[in-house]
Amino acid sequence: MKIIFIFIDGLGIGEADALKNPCVNAKINLFNIFQTDLFPKKLPYDGIAGAIDAQLGAPGIPQSATGQTALFTGINAVQYIGSHLSGFPNEKLRILLEHHSIFNQFNKMGKQPCFLNAYRPLFFEKGPDAIIRYLSVTSVMNWKAGLHFFNFDELAAEQSIYHDFTNLELMKRGYKIPLFTAQKAGAILAGQSQNYDLCLYEYFKTDWAGHAQNLSEAVALLVHLEKFIITLLQHIDLSETLVVITSDHGNIEDLSLKTHTTNPVPLILWGKGKEILLDKTDSLVDITPGLVNIVNGFES
Ligand SMILES: [Zn+2]
């Protein structure tokens, strides 16, 4: 089986209040998941969604470094370091990622994982060691698992996608990379996912949009992101593929706040094994072990 994991930063489950939640919009078809819904909630393309805990038993507002480490290791990183940590992982979290990441665990099972996001030339010029304090959770785990980092030649060759999936951010910076439509990017993810057992893609403009607090821009962003996901769903065989979408903490679902939220985050699933994963997942820490079990369960 194949697993496609789309990690969306800063997407929580909020109130069905159109004044502050961009998910309350007639153009939204996948992310219209609200606190008052009955879970599991049915979604288009035979998908299901649940609400999972991102607070991880600690007071304060959930943050990226600890939330993502918990999500991608199955270890409660907040309890491990004693608080929520924003931004990039510190040394303690990097060590957890080195030894326990989902990439590491798939490698040990003899499975081939992949991180599909393209990296800028500066990353390759400097090397990860030189910029270790500015490496994201996904960068650290890809590096420490010894996996390939996609570059801009591979991006231009349609083997990879950039974090905004259109390359518009790169064109603005003067890079000569062709513009991808949401449909093109979704088709690239679908195609590449068939070359790996686990294909991870990270999208974080949702978190930026949450901090920016602009409702109409946030709606447009989510509509565009849904177009990318729907194209992916139309291009893959869901009888052999599990599509997983989740987040590290809330943010964009409540634009009345400039900060992240303490809301639960959605676990959105399509395809093979979706009920099994949803059934066993209460919080961020359940997802990596759940995926490992599903792969083992279906192939042993
Ligand atoms: Zn943020």
Boltz pocket constraint, residues with backbone or C-beta under 6 A from the ligand:
constraints:
  - pocket:
      binder: B
      contacts: [[A, 10], [A, 207], [A, 208], [A, 211], [A, 251], [A, 260]]
      max_distance: 6.0
